[in-house]
Amino acid sequence: MSSNTSAASSLNIPPAQARKSHPPGLYLLFFTEMWERFSYYGMRGLLTLYLSKTAMEGGLGFSRADASLIYGWFTGFVYLTPIAGGFLADKYLGQRRSILIGGIIMMLGQFSLASTPSMGTWATWLGLSMLIIGNGFFKPNISTLVGRLYDQGDPRRDSAFTIFYMGINLGAFLAPLLCGYFAEDLFATKDASGKVLRYAFEYGFMAAGIGMLLGQITFNALASKYLGDIGLRPVKTAQAADNSGEDHEAPLTKEEKDRLTVIGIVSFFVILFWTGFEQAGSSMTLYTDTFINREVFGYLVPTSWFQSVNAGFILGLAPVAAALWLSLSKKGRDLPIPVKMSLGLILLGVGFFFMVGAVLERGGDVADPSIKANIMWLLMAYLFHTIGELCLSPIGLSMVTKLSPARYTSMMMGVWFLAPFVAQIAGGYIAAYVESLGAYTIFLAIAISVIVGGLILLALSKKLTQMMHGRG
């Protein structure tokens, strides 16, 4: 029995119960990830605004183009460091110790961002650097723990990752609302008419740091009870203790190489997805701030709140997706992983056609900010982006745990995050060209590119499924 398939025995879960319900450890990981994502998305929802607002407004005063580039490079490196974090966890630290290290570093990074008004701009760069490093330890390892709760071939695994994904998005939904409210409303300085004169970004970053602290307290208090020995030791040491019989020095088999190749090929297409999807934090945020009619029933909705729309849709639709995947699996009609992910790309492209519609409603790339587009264009774009995300992102996490050899799972989870690394940086450069090329050109180009990519992946799906050797 490998460490990737030892959940039921190590937690003394009866086999019948294990087949019927998800183990309680899944919900601990759900809440831990919820607080970590609260921390990250609370910061992310404010970052572009923080970088682009003037010093008098409480920001750093970068141009919109430079703010988009900084955002892209930062969020890109957030997805690069998980390779190193996954390797260190697999070889030396174990997943649970890595999650502790990463959580503490990220918490301190948020508090560093919050200290910028008193400590100076260097505290911002220190804080962003700590978030990059801490995420490297945290992100690949908590996803790996989810996979290790289930035996290979367990039909609940895709469903489990979709439930876990709800934890991600519960945090992502709440964070911009609370952190944005602190920064753009409650603690902001306003004139007599209610117009914000100075944003209180430091209070938003402080709330994000407290969220990370709550997640670490929850995880470390309950992990022994609900996870047993899973993730306590590096994989090689843990499997030796479990008498798994796996030879960690043996070369990869042909089937293992094929499966790793599938991860690499699919990751290339995932770059296209995230390049478009992450425009939400850069070009779409800046477009919303200036050109979308944000007034709802007389209330001007803070720009950062729109970062919660995608997550809100996830919370509503993820249970439907989880039930659908599980139902199809039980009936023997489950869609192959590459097919699900190709649908994700196509749906993302459809979403960007709604952003094209918003530009056209304004008469094209009109510079006059008094001409606003209807908010429904933006909401429909987020809806299709969300459905596409549910077809791609949680399925991708599940795929990595299915296809990776147990001794490389955390490291391969880090490799999986290489796609968002490339995509975030590419997305930052794309967003930086919105002002020069126009939003119409950028949104239309993204829509066409991701749909074409989805169709190509769909054409390759049969071959890729064969290369998974029964794990697709």
N, C-alpha and C positions, 0 to 999 in steps of 0.2 A: 504494500500500500504506500503510495507516494505521499509527500507532504501536501501535495495539491489535492489530495482526495481523502484527507484524514479527518474531515470536520465532524462527521457523525460520531465516530468512535471516540475522538478526543474530548467531545463535549457530552458524551453519554446520551446522545439522542437516539431513541429507538428507531430502527429502520423504517417502520410504518409511518411514524410521525415525520421522519425526514422526507418521505415521499410526498406527504400531504401538505406540509406547511414550510415556510422559510425558517431557518434557524434564527434565534433571537439575536445572534451576533450581527446579522444583516442590519438590524434596526439600530444597534449601537454605532455601526459604521455610517449608517444613514445620518444620525444626529451629529456625529463628529464631523463628517463632510459638510453638513449643513452649516455649522458654525464657521468652518474654514472658508467656505464659499461666501458666507455672509461677510467675512473679513475682506476677502479679495474683491468681491463685486461691489462692496461699499466703497472701497478705494477706487476701483476701476470706473465706477459711475461718475466720480468726481474728477478723475485725473485729467482728461482733455480740457475740461472747463478750467481747472486749477492752473494748468500750464498756459492756457490762452488768455485768461483774464489779466488785466493790467495789475501792477503792484498796488495801485490805489483801490482796486476792487478786491484785493486779497489774493491775487494770483501771482504768477511768475513773469507774465508779460511777453511770452513767446508769440510769434505769428501763428496763425492757424495751420499753415503748412509745416512749420517746425514742430508745433505741438503734436500734429499727426505723426510725424516721423519719430519723435521721442516716444509717443504712445506705442507705435509699432515695434520699435526696437526693444522697449521694456517688456511688452507682452510676449514678444518673440523669445527673449532670453528666459522668461518664466517657463517656457516649454522646452528649452534646451537643457537646463540643469537636471531634469529628471533622469537623463541617461546616467550621469554620474551618481545621482542619489539611488537609483535602482541597482547599479553595480555594487555600491558600497553596502546596500542592504542585503543583497544576495550573498555576498562574499564575507562580510565582516560584522554587520550590525544587526541584521534581522529587521523585519518590517516595523515592528512596534517601537523599537528604540529610534528608528529613523523618523517615524511620525512625531515622536516627542521632540527630537532635535529640531525638525523642520518647523513644528508649531511654535516653539519658543522663539526661534529666529524671526519668523514672520510677525509674531506679536510685537517684538521689539522694533521691527521695521515700521510697523504702523505707528507706534508711539514716536519714533524718530520723525516720521512725516508730520505728525501733530505738533512737534516741537519747533518746526521751521520758523514761525513768527518770532520766537524768542532766541533761537539758536543760529538762525541764518540759513541760507539756501543750501549749504553743504548738508544739512540734516535731511533735506529732500532726497539728494542723491544717495546718501547713506541708507535711508529708508528703502528706496527702490532697490538698491543692491541687496539688502537683507531679505527683501521679499523674493527676489530672484533665487537667492541661495536656499532660503528656507523651503520654498516651493519644490525645489529639486529633491529634497529629502522626503517631503510629505506626499506629493501628488501620485507618483507611480506606486507607492507602497500601500496606500489605503485602497487603491483600486485592485491591487494584487490580492489583498486580504479578502476582498469580496469573492474573487474567483476561488480562493482556497477553502471557502466554506462549502463548496459543492464538488461532488465526484465528477470525473470526466463522463460525459454523456448524459448528465442530469438535465432533463428538459427544463428545469426551473432556472437555469443559469441566465439566459437572455432576459427572462422576466425579472430576476433578481437585480441585474444591472439596470434595468429600467426603473425599478423601485429605488435603487441607490441613486439613480439620476434625479429622482424627485427630491432627494435630500439636497443635492447640489443646487437645484433650482428653487427650493424653498428658501435657502439662504440667499440665493441670487435675487429672489423676488423681494424679500424683506429689506435687504441691505440698502439698495438705492432709495427706497422710500424713507427709511429712518435716517441714514447718513445724509441723503439729499435734503431732507427736512431740516436737519440740524444746520447744514452748511448754507442752504439757500433761503431758509425761512426763519426758524426759531432763533438762532444766534446771529443771523445776518443783521447788518446795520442798514436801515431803510430810511427814506425821506418821508415826508408827511403824506405823500400819495401812495406809499407802499412800495415804491421802486427800490430795488436793492442797490445800495451804494457800495457796500463792502461785504463780500461773502466770507463766511466763517468756516473755511475748509478744514481748519485744524480740529474742529469739533466732530466733523464727519470722520476724519482719520482716527480720532480717539475712539469713537464708537466701534469702528472696524477692529481696532486692537483689542477692545474688551470682548468682542465676539470671538476672536481667536483664543483668548484666555478661557472663556467658557467652554469652548470645544475641547481644549486640552484637559481641563478638569474632569469633564464628562468621560472622555476616553480613558484616562489613566485610572479613574476611580472604578470603572466597570469592566475593563478589558479582561482581567483575569477570570471574572465570573462568566462572561458571555463568549469569550474567544478561546478559553482554555490555553493550550500551548501554541496555538497557531500564531506564527509570526514572531515568536519570542527569540528564536535563534536564526542565524544565517541558514539558508536552505540546505547547504551541504551537511552542516552539523545536525540540523533537525532531522534530515532524512536518515543519517547514520543512526541517530537515536531511535528512529522508527523502524529500523531494519528494512528499509524500502527495497534494497537490492539494486538501486539504480547506480550505475557506474558513472561518476561525475567526470572522469578523465577520458571516457570513451568518445571517439569522434561522432559527429552527428550522423544519423542514419539518412538514407535517401528520403524517407517520408518526412523526417524532421526538417531537412533542407527545403523540401517542397513547401512545407507549411510556413517556414520563415520567409521564403520567397513571396508567398501570397501576402504576408504582412507588408513586405516592402512595396509590392505593386499597388496594393490597395492604398497604402500611405501616400503614394504619389497623387492619386485622385482626391484623397482627403485634403491635400494642400489646396486644391481648387475650392473645395467647400469652405474651409476656414478663411481663405483669403476674402471670399465674399461675405461670409457670416459675420466676421469680426469688424466689418464696416459699421456695425451697430455702435461700437464704442468710439468711432472716429468720424468718418464722413457723414454717417446718418445722424449722429448726435449733433454735429455742427449744422447740418441742414435743418434738423428739427428746431434747433435753438433760434434760427433766423427766419426760416421760410415755411414752417408748419404752423397753422393756427392752433395754438395750445390752450385756448380759452374754452373751458368746459363749464357750462352753467354759471358763467360769470367769474370762475376761478382760473387764474393763469397757472397751469400745471408746470411745476419745475421741470426743466429739461432732463435732469438726472433721473427723474421718475420713470421716464420711458425705457430705461434700462431694466425695469421690472416687468415690462410687458411680455417679453419672450418667456421669462421665468414663470409668470402667471399662467400663460398658455400651457407651459410644460406641466404645471401642477394639475391643470384640468385634463390634459390629454394623455399624460404618461400612464395613468391607471388603465386607460382604454388600450393604449399600445401594449402594455404588459399583458393584459388579458388576451389581446388578439394574438400575440406571439405564442403564448402558452396554449391557447385553444388550437391554433394551427399546428403546433408541435404535437399535441396529443392526438390530433386527427391524421398525422403523417403528411400534412400539407404545408409545413412551414416553408417560407421562402428562403432560398440560399442567401448567405450573408452578402455576397457581392450584389445580388439583386436588390436587397433592402437598401444598400448603400448607394446604388445608382439612383434609386427613387429619391433618396435624400438630396442628391445633387440637382436633380430635375426640379424638385419642389422649391429648392432655394432659388433657382433661376426664375421660376414663376413669381416668387415673392419680389424679386427686383423689378419685374415689369410693373408692379404697383408703384414702386418708387419712380419709375419712368412716367407713370400716369400723374404722379404728384407734380413733377416738373412741367409736364404738358399743360396741366390745369392752370399753372401760373403763366402760361404763354411762353414756355421755354426757360432758358437760363437768364431770367430777368434779375438784375441786381437789386431792384427796389425791394427792401425788406417789408414794406407795407403790404405787398401783394402776397397773400398767404395761400397755401394749399390746404385742402380739407384733411383733417386728422385721420379720417378713415383710410386714406391711401397708406399711411404709415402703419396703422393697426393691421391692415390686411397683409402688408409685407411681412410684419413680424409673425402673423399667424402661419403663413406658408413657410417661413424660415424655421419656425418651431416644429412643424410637422416633418420637415426635411431633417431637422436635427435629431428627432426621435427615431428616424429610420437609419441614422448614420452613427451618431456619437456613442450612445450606450451599447449599440450592437458592436461597434469597434472595440470598446473596452472588453466586452465579453469574448470577442474573437481572439484577442491577444492572449487571454488566459486559456483559451481552448487550444490554440495552435502552438504556443511556446512550450519547449521542454521545461519541466518544472525548475531546473537549475538556472534557467535564464529568464524566468517570467518577469521579475521586477525590472531587469535591464531591458527586456524587450518592450515592457510598458513604457520605459523611458524613450526607446527608439520610436515607438508609436507617437510620442509627443514631439518628435522631430517635425512632423507634418505641420502642426500648429506653429512651431518655431519659424519655419520658412514662411508660412502663410501670414503670420502676424507682421513680419517685416515687410513682405511684399504688399500686404494690405495697407501698411503705413505709407509706403511710397505712392500707392494708388490714391489714397485719400489726400495726399499732399498735392496731387494734380487736379483736384476737383475745381479749384478756383481758376486754373489756367485753361483746362480742357472743358469744363462745364459738367454739372451734375448729370445732365442728360446723357452725355457721351460715356461717362464712367459707369452709371447704373446700367445702361443698355449693354455695354461691353461685358460687364460681369454676368448679366443675365444670360447672354448668348454663350459665353465661355463655359459656365458651369453646366448648362443644359447639354452642350456638346460633350463635355467630359462625362456626364452621366450616361449618355447614350453609348459612348465608347466602352465604359465600364460594364454596361448591360450586355454589350456584345461579347465581352471577355468572360462573363460570369460563369458560363458552363465549364470552360477550361480551368478557371480558378477554383471552382467547386471541386473538380476532380483532384486538383493538387492538394486539397485539404485532407484527402484520404479519410473521409467519413466524419470529419469534425466541422462540417460546414452547415 
